Amino acid sequence: MNGGLSMSDDIILLAHGAGGALSAALLHDVFLPHFANPTLTALGDAAVLASAGRLAFTTDSFVVDPLEFPGGDIGTLAVCGTVNDLAAAGAVPLALSAAFILEEGLPIALLTRLVASMAATAAAAGVPIVTGDTKVVARGAADKLFITTAGIGTLPDGPAPAPHRAAPGDAVLVSGTLGDHGMTILTCREGLTFGSALRSDCAPLNGMVAALRAVVPDVHVLRDPTRGGLAAVLNELAAQSGVCIEVEETAIPVRGDVRVACELLGLDPLHVANEGKMVIILPAVDADAALATLRAHPRGAEAAIIGRVTAAPAGRVHLRTALGAVRILDVPAGDLLPRIC
Amino acid sequence: MRYVDEFRDAALAQALAARIAARADRPLTFMEICGTHTMAIARHGLKALLPPHVRLISGPGCPVCVTPQAEIDRFIALGREPDVILTSFGDMLRVPGRDGTLETARARGADVRVVYAPLDAVALAAAHPDRRVVFCGVGFETTAPATALAVREAARRGVTNFFLLCAHKTLPRALAALSADPALALHGYLCPGHVSVITGTGIYAPIARDFHLPCVVAGFEPLDILQAVYQLVAQAVEGRAEVEIQYARAVTRDGNPAARACLEEVFAPADAVWRGLGVIPGSGLRIRAVYAAHDAAQFLPLAGDPAPEPAGCACGRILRGQCAPADCAHFGAACNPAYPLGPCMVSSEGACAAAYRYERGAVHV
């Protein structure tokens, strides 16, 4: 099928994107064996799906460097990012698409490893990859591998969580420790050795969200705190809901090694990205039941109630520090930059 | 987190704050010189714990903040040269010169890289012998020894393509100039712990003696700062002006002689322009002739007159402690962390950035 080429020892050539024999070989030897499902293997120009009711639809691109890191890789991120966006919208993920931009020279063994990892993550989430595309660009026109995934999901009847629904009196929860993913990537990228025990939290959260919503049907807000971390998400939610969000520094779970790495680099763990955590806002009366449900799920074992929603000042996020003082929790200005000394 | 959590104990902090309130029988204003103190005070909300008549104001201790625009322009100009790899600490990247920042220069094609230590830049130079690798040397006595070591190492290893663009500054002359300002109304200095680890405490003796200002060298955790403020209050109330070390677990009277010897070997004192304070004789460092081959100034002399500050920018007066960030007309409007106008908004250690991030809207402060 691959014309005698040994795919596993090879690198991506421009010809792999030219639509000929090598393109077919790539599809049949790398992608289809891992992603196989009836909808995909029909190999139509579009996947045909059955659904009823309202649909949620989202897309995201993944360009992470390094491609592989402790706790995950670009493939797991590409699946989790889109699955978690659907889960945050209150949707049950139905199917994913995956489009790959490959740089000429990419080792096919690496691509195969990433595709296998992506397939395993999709299987763990219970969401099939039903359509896809591959392009190859000349060396230097992309950085090794970019992936874009899109996801479609069905919305159950009833009120869906939405970023404008945080209301005074609600409780604010997080599903686990913050900053794990971002600090893992930063320490890998910069070759820092002190963070050797750090692992990305990259994980699909649709199962945990389903368990939560079975117990608390009307969750007001779900949001995965990716880039910008908890601080950015809470500020967006405070603005979109027109409320004040107050959180307790001592209640926010942060792993010891993440705290240490942040202290050393002068970063705030609340500004650091997560890929397997959810911020949850729901009526205070439901908070204890929600916490128990989250903690009973493997993805939410370290969940915590971290604060509350109040009416004013609208659009603000306040942090009560460990010393009992209250200050503003602001969004990060841009890229996280280590401090001078 | 060991050695950190112990110094963030809420009950002890509140007890110290109560003792400060009980001891301070008059309005007292102290200046924290160091930007890391400014950030720690804001991040932990310490001003909310202090009684209203004990004020902490921010001085010129953020090295990024006091770097004049002309220096930043020079970094950017060197970074634009095609064979140059420009290396810098992270928080210089967003500091605006007259025509953009290192970050925007990078977006336009300059090869600008963040390093964590000057020796990383020497390693980069060794790995890229066909490129000139320039390190932007910014900082006080805290970072200058590491830069001196990098220059010395480059010379020793024959890494001839490593260059330093030196904008380092030293504290003693600047502190004296500040203390001599008749407009300054201060009752003492919260002195920088990191600088003092290198310099020792001798540099503060003339300040205490000549200007009758108490000096307490403080650590950077909440309990360190509160204890140091208590010591400052006690001195002020008792009419004493002495140099005391609160941060005794790191700072000694003699400092670090090995680091100072390295500084002395590589650098000589020079006049320096401080943003907001102007030229202060003997407050900067230049590379000695013996290491001139590693001086990036040979490629690009510093343009003559320092650039004027942006119109209406109050950074100069803020660095002198003569007004607060919120007093500036641009604060939070034209000038914010995403689009900083003046340098105090840029660095995370800057007085304006700290005030914007943690105190905007005067929440309990």
Contacts between the chains, C-beta under 8 A, distances in Angstrom:
chain1	res1	chain2	res2	distance
A	190	B	116	6.9
A	192	B	116	7.4
A	256	B	1	5.9
A	259	B	1	5.2
A	259	B	4	7.9
A	260	B	1	5.9
A	263	B	1	7.1
A	263	B	4	6.5
A	266	B	348	6.6
A	268	B	43	7.9
A	313	B	361	6.9
A	316	B	361	7.0
A	318	B	363	6.4
A	321	B	43	7.5
A	321	B	44	5.2
A	321	B	45	4.5
A	322	B	8	5.3
A	322	B	10	5.9
A	322	B	44	7.3
A	323	B	8	6.9
A	323	B	10	5.2
A	323	B	13	4.7
A	323	B	14	7.4
A	323	B	44	5.5
A	323	B	45	6.2
A	323	B	46	7.2
A	323	B	49	6.2
A	323	B	222	5.7
A	324	B	10	5.6
A	324	B	13	7.8
A	324	B	14	6.8
A	324	B	45	7.9
A	324	B	49	7.5
A	325	B	44	6.7
A	325	B	45	2.6
A	325	B	46	6.9
A	325	B	47	7.8
A	325	B	48	3.7
A	325	B	49	5.8
A	325	B	364	6.4
A	326	B	45	6.3
A	326	B	48	6.6
A	326	B	363	5.4
A	326	B	364	4.8
A	327	B	42	6.9
A	327	B	43	7.4
A	327	B	45	4.5
A	327	B	48	7.6
A	327	B	358	4.4
A	327	B	359	6.7
A	327	B	363	6.1
A	327	B	364	7.8
A	328	B	357	6.7
A	328	B	358	5.6
A	328	B	359	6.8
A	328	B	360	5.5
A	328	B	361	6.9
A	328	B	363	5.9
A	330	B	337	7.9
A	330	B	356	7.2
A	330	B	357	4.5
A	330	B	358	7.4
A	330	B	360	7.6
A	333	B	94	7.3
A	333	B	337	3.7
A	333	B	338	5.2
A	334	B	94	6.7
A	334	B	103	7.9
A	334	B	338	6.8
A	335	B	93	7.9
A	337	B	90	3.4
A	337	B	91	5.3
A	337	B	93	5.9
A	337	B	94	7.3
A	337	B	114	6.9
A	337	B	348	7.7
A	338	B	89	7.3
A	338	B	90	4.2
A	338	B	91	7.5
A	338	B	114	7.0
A	338	B	116	6.4
A	339	B	36	7.9
A	339	B	89	7.6
A	339	B	90	6.9
A	339	B	91	5.5
A	339	B	347	7.7
A	339	B	348	5.7
A	339	B	349	6.7
A	340	B	63	6.0
A	340	B	64	6.4
A	340	B	89	4.4
A	340	B	90	7.5
A	340	B	91	5.2
A	340	B	92	7.5
A	340	B	138	6.7
A	340	B	139	5.7
A	340	B	143	6.4
A	340	B	347	7.3
A	340	B	349	7.4
A	341	B	36	7.3
A	341	B	63	7.7
A	341	B	89	7.9
A	341	B	139	6.0
A	341	B	142	4.7
A	341	B	143	5.1
A	341	B	194	6.1
